[in-house]
Amino acid sequence: MAAGGDHGSPDSYRSPLASRYASPEMCFVFSDRYKFRTWRQLWLWLAEAEQTLGLPITDEQIQEMKSNLDNIDFKMAAEEEKRLRHDVMAHVHTFGHCCPKAAGIIHLGATSCYVGDNTACTADHSWETLLSLDSGSLHGSPELEACPR
């Protein structure tokens, strides 16, 4: 895991506040690696649910996705985003590149909000967990209790 404020790493949230106040764990929760790995996990769960509902999704496609959850080519994704001008579709194409058998079912029937909103919920849950575990000075404080959840 990257140290807090490691601005050059895809494992770290990049913000001046992160380098001053955030733990390495908190930086990771808001990192590109966490975000895009979560997108891939969500696409896998979507494919598994769609297979259960009877869509023509094979076990081989599901396994290919499982095997490549952490195989993220950040350079390719950046090039795809520049070309497509859409972050979600850039990552659909990047995931599809390492999962050629599953490429046609990644993000099937979903909107961009599917990954964006669910990743935000995951990060929010992780944020609260990290605050309660890592920041004893904030846990139970009026500042934390005032935060919207």
C-alpha positions as CSV (number, residue, x, y, z in Angstrom):
1,M,0.0,0.0,0.0
2,A,1.3,3.4,-0.9
3,A,2.2,6.0,1.7
4,G,-0.1,8.9,2.3
5,G,0.4,11.6,-0.3
6,D,2.3,9.4,-2.8
7,H,1.0,11.6,-5.7
8,G,2.7,9.5,-8.4
9,S,1.1,6.1,-7.6
10,P,-2.3,4.7,-8.9
11,D,-2.6,3.2,-5.4
12,S,-3.0,6.6,-3.7
13,Y,-5.6,9.4,-3.7
14,R,-3.9,12.6,-5.0
15,S,-4.6,15.6,-2.9
16,P,-2.6,18.0,-0.8
17,L,-4.9,17.2,2.1
18,A,-4.0,13.5,1.8
19,S,-0.3,14.2,2.2
20,R,-1.0,16.2,5.4
21,Y,-3.8,14.4,7.1
22,A,-4.7,11.0,5.6
23,S,-3.3,7.6,6.5
24,P,-2.1,5.3,3.8
25,E,-5.2,3.2,4.2
26,M,-7.5,6.2,3.7
27,C,-5.5,7.2,0.6
28,F,-5.9,3.8,-0.8
29,V,-9.7,3.9,-0.4
30,F,-9.8,6.9,-2.6
31,S,-7.2,5.7,-5.1
32,D,-7.6,4.9,-8.8
33,R,-6.6,1.3,-8.1
34,Y,-9.4,0.9,-5.5
35,K,-11.9,2.6,-7.7
36,F,-11.3,0.7,-10.9
37,R,-10.8,-2.6,-9.1
38,T,-14.2,-2.0,-7.5
39,W,-15.7,-1.3,-11.0
40,R,-14.4,-4.6,-12.2
41,Q,-15.8,-6.4,-9.1
42,L,-19.2,-4.8,-9.8
43,W,-19.1,-5.9,-13.4
44,L,-18.3,-9.4,-12.3
45,W,-21.2,-9.4,-9.9
46,L,-23.5,-8.0,-12.6
47,A,-22.4,-10.8,-15.0
48,E,-23.0,-13.5,-12.4
49,A,-26.5,-12.1,-11.6
50,E,-27.3,-11.9,-15.3
51,Q,-26.2,-15.5,-15.8
52,T,-28.4,-16.6,-13.0
53,L,-31.3,-14.8,-14.7
54,G,-30.7,-16.8,-17.8
55,L,-28.6,-14.4,-20.0
56,P,-26.2,-16.3,-22.3
57,I,-23.1,-15.7,-20.1
58,T,-20.7,-18.6,-19.8
59,D,-18.8,-19.9,-16.8
60,E,-15.7,-19.3,-18.9
61,Q,-16.5,-15.6,-19.3
62,I,-17.1,-15.3,-15.5
63,Q,-13.8,-17.0,-14.8
64,E,-11.9,-14.8,-17.2
65,M,-13.3,-11.7,-15.4
66,K,-12.4,-13.2,-12.0
67,S,-8.9,-13.9,-13.1
68,N,-8.3,-10.3,-14.3
69,L,-9.8,-8.2,-11.5
70,D,-6.4,-6.9,-10.5
71,N,-4.9,-6.8,-14.0
72,I,-5.5,-3.1,-14.6
73,D,-3.5,-1.4,-17.4
74,F,-3.7,2.2,-16.2
75,K,-1.8,3.5,-19.2
76,M,-4.2,1.8,-21.7
77,A,-7.1,3.1,-19.7
78,A,-5.8,6.7,-19.9
79,E,-5.3,6.4,-23.6
80,E,-8.8,5.0,-24.0
81,E,-10.3,7.7,-21.9
82,K,-8.5,10.4,-24.0
83,R,-9.9,8.7,-27.2
84,L,-13.4,8.0,-25.9
85,R,-13.8,10.9,-23.6
86,H,-15.6,8.7,-21.1
87,D,-14.0,7.1,-18.0
88,V,-16.4,4.2,-17.6
89,M,-16.2,3.1,-21.3
90,A,-12.4,3.5,-21.2
91,H,-12.3,1.0,-18.4
92,V,-14.9,-1.3,-20.1
93,H,-12.5,-1.4,-23.1
94,T,-9.4,-1.9,-20.9
95,F,-11.0,-4.7,-19.0
96,G,-12.3,-6.3,-22.2
97,H,-8.7,-6.2,-23.6
98,C,-7.5,-8.6,-20.9
99,C,-10.8,-10.5,-21.0
100,P,-11.5,-11.0,-24.7
101,K,-14.0,-13.8,-24.2
102,A,-16.0,-11.6,-21.7
103,A,-15.5,-8.3,-23.5
104,G,-19.0,-8.3,-24.9
105,I,-20.7,-8.9,-21.6
106,I,-18.7,-6.4,-19.4
107,H,-21.1,-3.7,-18.3
108,L,-24.0,-5.4,-20.1
109,G,-27.3,-3.5,-19.5
110,A,-25.7,-1.1,-17.0
111,T,-25.3,2.6,-17.0
112,S,-22.3,4.6,-15.9
113,C,-24.1,5.3,-12.7
114,Y,-24.0,1.5,-11.8
115,V,-20.3,1.6,-11.2
116,G,-20.0,5.3,-10.1
117,D,-22.7,5.2,-7.5
118,N,-21.9,1.8,-6.1
119,T,-18.2,2.6,-5.9
120,A,-19.1,5.8,-4.0
121,C,-21.2,3.7,-1.5
122,T,-18.3,1.3,-1.1
123,A,-15.8,4.1,-0.5
124,D,-18.2,5.8,2.0
125,H,-18.5,2.6,4.0
126,S,-14.7,2.1,4.0
127,W,-14.2,5.8,5.0
128,E,-16.4,5.3,8.1
129,T,-14.7,2.0,9.0
130,L,-11.3,3.7,8.7
131,L,-12.3,6.6,10.8
132,S,-13.5,4.4,13.5
133,L,-10.4,2.2,13.4
134,D,-7.6,4.6,12.5
135,S,-8.6,8.0,13.8
136,G,-9.5,7.6,17.4
137,S,-9.4,11.3,17.9
138,L,-12.3,11.7,15.4
139,H,-14.4,8.7,16.4
140,G,-17.5,10.0,18.2
141,S,-16.4,13.6,17.9
142,P,-19.0,16.3,17.0
143,E,-17.1,16.9,13.7
144,L,-17.7,13.2,12.6
145,E,-21.2,13.1,13.9
146,A,-22.0,16.2,11.8
147,C,-20.9,14.5,8.6
148,P,-23.7,13.5,6.3
149,R,-24.0,9.7,5.8
